[in-house]
Amino acid sequence: MSRLFGSVRSRATLGATLVVAVALVAAGTALLLSLRANLTGEAGTRAERSAQAVASELAARTPLGKLSGLDAEDTPVQIVDEDGVLLAASEDLERISGTGTSEVTPAPTRSDEDGRDDRDGPDHRDDDRDDRGDRDDDESLEPGEIAQGASYTNGTATVDGDTEDYRFAAVEVETPDRGRLTVHAGAPLAAEHSAVGTALTAMLIGFPLLLGVVAGVTWLVTGRALRPVEGIRREMAAITASEDLRRRVPEPATHDEVARLARTTNATLAALETSVERQRRFVADASHELRSPIASLRTQLEVAAAHPELLDLDGAVEDTVRLQNLAADLLLLARLDAGERPAGTRVDLAALAREEAAERRRVTVEAEPVEVSGSRGQLGRVLANLLDNAERHARERITVTVRREGGEAVVGVADDGEGVAEADRERIFERFVRLDAARSRDDGGAGLGLAIARDVAVRHGGTLTAGAAPAGGALFELRLPLAGSDRGTARP
């Protein structure tokens, strides 16, 4: 079962079919109940009209034997008195249920030539009226008056050998000569049963066919809607198998969720390709940068082993230090690329700037106390790298400023050197980039200082940009959110 409905297409088809089935059952039930109620109401109205007609004749002193309503073939009628005694009934009525009495044969009476019942003489009728006067009747009627409304019941009746279901209406009438009588008249429910049965048969046949159509249409539409998703899945599987991140998934020419998924997937592949390519370049550049100090150190050691008097100890130490610094830079970049988050401690940038500038010449610090949240060691590394870069290019003076600007702390490192061309102000933050190709590796470093500084700034939720200094040199501005600001301390 789990494999049968393991796809979105099958689950969507099943869900849509179940929803339509529930809606159809609810609507069909409501329709059948409404149809039955309407037809039953119509039958009740016909029965009430028949009972009202008979009651009108009784109110007009029509003898029981001459009532026209007793001759109707499809409308069984009973007339009972207050004691429930049957006084008259339809001629062909053989059996009845659901009315006030199941009797179909009137009680024997002595009738005069006018057809009136001698059982209720004047004195007896007066006694009846006196008895009714002592009762608390639900409705007081004057002689010859018919009660408003009727009461309804369901039952069966056998008329001339045919048994059917009927809707009976009971109407009371106050007769001048026989007291209060109740007329029970029925209307057949055959039309109601036939209509309800026909509607039910149509539903039992039509509903499964309609559900089949719904299931088929949902299956086809869902399959067509999910076809681009399957194309995206196949292409992603092919990209994974081939490890070719230059490939892209197909994008449907629509503006729906699937098209947005395809565009997002391609954007993710592009970012992944860029990241992998950057990592490859990083490994290649790191290998190239490590090769020079290692080869130099090895050469010096081999010469020293053969000719100890030629050992350049200062050069060997310099190459070792350079190798150590490069390894530290590569390790820090690896940690930053892995998503290392800085510690959320408070750091006073003014004190940190004075500390980094203490052992450097030509550096002037103009700072006000400003606190940020982050890693003191990493922020110190940013300032150190910026000062190292300024010392390599400054002619006479380096200025470090620390100030508060809105909700940010701004650290500026300016020199009076040649500055950075506007076209190179973003490229200098790339890894292993040296703008001066003629500069030696020993003087210019490995080209990782500014890249590390920007990565650290971004990890602290800030920015690092290059511009022009007032003195004509380069100006590097580090902007970080103040401690406790809503921007947080780190970006992923």
LINGI-V268270 format. One record per backbone hydrogen bond with DSSP energy under -0.5 kcal/mol. NH is the residue of the N-H (numbers start at 1). CO is the residue of the C=O. E is the energy in kcal/mol with one decimal. If there is no record, write none. Layout:
NH:CO:E / NH:CO:E
This chain:
5:1:-2.1 / 6:3:-1.1 / 11:7:-2.1 / 12:8:-2.7 / 13:9:-2.1 / 14:10:-2.7 / 15:11:-2.7 / 16:12:-2.6 / 17:13:-2.4 / 18:14:-2.5 / 19:15:-2.4 / 20:16:-2.4 / 21:17:-2.6 / 22:18:-2.7 / 23:19:-2.3 / 24:20:-2.9 / 25:21:-2.7 / 26:22:-2.5 / 27:23:-2.9 / 28:24:-3.3 / 29:25:-2.6 / 30:26:-2.4 / 31:27:-2.5 / 32:28:-2.8 / 33:29:-2.7 / 34:30:-2.5 / 35:31:-3.0 / 36:32:-2.8 / 37:33:-2.6 / 38:34:-2.6 / 39:35:-2.6 / 40:36:-2.6 / 41:37:-2.5 / 42:38:-2.3 / 43:39:-2.4 / 44:40:-2.5 / 45:41:-2.2 / 46:42:-2.4 / 47:43:-2.6 / 48:44:-2.6 / 49:45:-2.3 / 50:46:-2.1 / 51:47:-2.6 / 52:48:-2.9 / 53:49:-2.1 / 54:50:-2.1 / 55:51:-2.6 / 56:52:-2.2 / 57:53:-1.7 / 58:54:-2.2 / 59:55:-2.5 / 60:56:-1.1 / 61:58:-1.8 / 62:57:-2.4 / 64:115:-0.6 / 66:63:-1.3 / 67:64:-1.2 / 70:67:-0.9 / 71:68:-1.7 / 72:69:-0.6 / 78:184:-2.7 / 79:88:-2.6 / 80:182:-2.3 / 81:85:-1.9 / 82:180:-0.5 / 84:81:-1.7 / 87:79:-3.7 / 88:79:-1.4 / 90:77:-1.8 / 91:70:-1.5 / 93:90:-1.0 / 94:158:-3.5 / 95:158:-1.2 / 97:156:-2.4 / 106:104:-0.5 / 107:86:-2.2 / 111:109:-0.6 / 112:116:-1.7 / 115:112:-1.9 / 118:110:-3.0 / 118:116:-0.6 / 120:117:-0.8 / 121:119:-0.9 / 125:121:-2.7 / 126:122:-2.3 / 127:123:-2.1 / 128:124:-2.2 / 129:125:-2.6 / 130:126:-2.6 / 131:127:-2.7 / 132:128:-2.6 / 133:129:-1.9 / 134:130:-1.1 / 134:131:-0.5 / 135:131:-0.6 / 135:132:-0.7 / 137:135:-1.1 / 141:139:-0.5 / 144:174:-4.2 / 145:142:-2.3 / 145:174:-0.5 / 147:172:-2.8 / 151:170:-1.7 / 153:168:-2.1 / 155:166:-2.2 / 156:97:-0.6 / 157:164:-2.1 / 158:95:-3.2 / 159:157:-0.6 / 159:162:-2.6 / 160:92:-2.5 / 160:158:-0.5 / 162:159:-1.9 / 163:161:-0.5 / 164:157:-2.2 / 166:155:-3.1 / 167:187:-2.7 / 168:153:-3.1 / 168:166:-0.6 / 169:185:-2.9 / 170:151:-2.7 / 171:169:-0.5 / 171:183:-2.3 / 173:181:-2.5 / 174:145:-2.7 / 175:173:-0.8 / 175:179:-2.5 / 179:175:-0.8 / 181:173:-2.8 / 182:80:-2.9 / 183:171:-3.1 / 184:78:-3.3 / 184:182:-0.6 / 185:169:-2.3 / 185:183:-0.6 / 186:76:-1.8 / 187:167:-2.0 / 188:74:-0.5 / 189:165:-2.5 / 193:189:-2.7 / 194:190:-2.7 / 195:191:-2.8 / 196:192:-2.7 / 197:193:-2.6 / 198:194:-2.6 / 199:195:-2.7 / 200:196:-2.6 / 201:197:-2.5 / 202:198:-2.5 / 203:199:-2.3 / 204:200:-2.7 / 205:201:-1.8 / 206:202:-3.4 / 207:203:-2.8 / 209:205:-1.0 / 210:206:-2.9 / 211:207:-2.9 / 212:208:-2.3 / 213:209:-2.2 / 214:210:-2.7 / 215:211:-2.8 / 216:212:-2.5 / 217:213:-2.9 / 218:214:-2.7 / 219:215:-2.4 / 220:216:-2.4 / 221:217:-3.1 / 222:218:-2.8 / 223:219:-2.1 / 224:220:-2.4 / 225:221:-2.5 / 226:222:-2.4 / 227:223:-0.7 / 230:226:-2.2 / 231:227:-2.1 / 232:228:-2.4 / 233:229:-2.5 / 234:230:-2.7 / 235:231:-2.2 / 236:232:-2.5 / 237:233:-2.4 / 238:234:-2.3 / 239:235:-2.7 / 240:236:-2.5 / 241:237:-2.3 / 242:238:-2.6 / 243:239:-2.1 / 244:239:-0.6 / 245:243:-0.9 / 247:244:-1.3 / 252:250:-0.6 / 254:252:-1.4 / 260:256:-1.9 / 261:257:-2.4 / 262:258:-2.4 / 263:259:-2.5 / 264:260:-2.6 / 265:261:-2.6 / 266:262:-2.5 / 267:263:-2.3 / 268:264:-2.4 / 269:265:-2.5 / 270:266:-2.5 / 271:267:-2.4 / 272:268:-2.6 / 273:269:-2.9 / 274:270:-2.5 / 275:271:-2.5 / 276:272:-2.8 / 277:273:-2.8 / 278:274:-2.6 / 279:275:-2.4 / 280:276:-2.5 / 281:277:-2.6 / 282:278:-2.4 / 283:279:-2.6 / 284:280:-2.7 / 285:281:-3.3 / 286:282:-2.9 / 287:283:-2.5 / 288:284:-2.3 / 289:285:-2.8 / 290:286:-2.4 / 291:287:-1.6 / 292:288:-1.0 / 293:289:-0.9 / 294:290:-1.7 / 295:291:-2.7 / 296:292:-2.7 / 297:293:-2.6 / 298:294:-2.5 / 299:295:-2.4 / 300:296:-2.4 / 301:297:-2.2 / 302:298:-2.6 / 303:299:-2.6 / 304:300:-2.4 / 305:301:-2.1 / 306:302:-1.7 / 307:303:-3.6 / 310:307:-2.3 / 311:308:-1.5 / 313:311:-1.1 / 316:312:-2.2 / 317:313:-2.5 / 318:314:-2.3 / 319:315:-2.6 / 320:316:-2.2 / 321:317:-2.6 / 322:318:-2.5 / 323:319:-2.4 / 324:320:-2.5 / 325:321:-2.8 / 326:322:-2.4 / 327:323:-2.3 / 328:324:-2.2 / 329:325:-2.4 / 330:326:-2.6 / 331:327:-2.3 / 332:328:-2.2 / 333:329:-2.5 / 334:330:-2.2 / 335:331:-2.1 / 336:332:-2.5 / 337:333:-2.7 / 338:334:-1.6 / 339:336:-1.5 / 340:335:-2.0 / 345:343:-1.0 / 345:374:-1.1 / 347:372:-3.2 / 349:347:-0.8 / 349:370:-2.5 / 350:370:-0.5 / 352:348:-2.2 / 353:349:-2.7 / 354:350:-2.2 / 355:351:-2.0 / 356:352:-2.2 / 357:353:-1.9 / 358:354:-0.7 / 358:355:-0.6 / 360:357:-1.2 / 363:360:-0.6 / 364:362:-0.5 / 364:398:-2.9 / 366:400:-3.3 / 368:402:-1.5 / 372:347:-2.3 / 373:481:-0.6 / 374:345:-2.7 / 376:374:-0.6 / 379:375:-2.4 / 380:376:-2.3 / 381:377:-1.7 / 382:378:-1.8 / 383:379:-2.1 / 384:380:-2.4 / 385:381:-2.6 / 386:382:-2.4 / 387:383:-2.5 / 388:384:-2.7 / 389:385:-2.4 / 390:386:-2.1 / 391:387:-2.6 / 392:388:-1.5 / 393:389:-0.8 / 393:390:-0.7 / 394:390:-2.6 / 398:362:-3.1 / 399:414:-2.7 / 400:364:-3.5 / 401:412:-2.4 / 402:366:-2.1 / 403:410:-2.3 / 405:408:-2.9 / 408:405:-1.5 / 409:480:-3.4 / 410:403:-2.8 / 411:409:-0.5 / 411:478:-2.8 / 412:401:-2.6 / 412:410:-0.5 / 413:476:-2.5 / 414:399:-2.8 / 414:412:-0.5 / 415:474:-1.9 / 416:397:-1.0 / 424:421:-1.5 / 425:422:-0.9 / 428:424:-1.8 / 429:426:-1.3 / 430:427:-1.9 / 432:447:-1.5 / 433:430:-1.0 / 433:447:-1.1 / 434:432:-0.5 / 437:435:-1.0 / 439:436:-1.1 / 444:440:-2.7 / 445:441:-1.7 / 452:448:-2.6 / 453:449:-2.2 / 454:450:-2.4 / 455:451:-2.2 / 456:452:-2.4 / 457:453:-2.1 / 458:454:-2.6 / 459:455:-2.2 / 460:456:-1.2 / 461:458:-2.0 / 462:457:-2.9 / 463:479:-2.0 / 465:477:-2.0 / 467:475:-2.3 / 469:473:-2.6 / 472:469:-1.8 / 473:415:-0.7 / 475:467:-2.0 / 476:413:-2.4 / 477:465:-2.2 / 477:475:-0.5 / 478:411:-3.2 / 478:476:-0.5 / 479:463:-2.5 / 479:477:-0.6 / 480:409:-2.4 / 482:407:-2.0 / 483:371:-2.1 / 485:482:-1.9 / 488:485:-1.0 / 491:458:-0.5
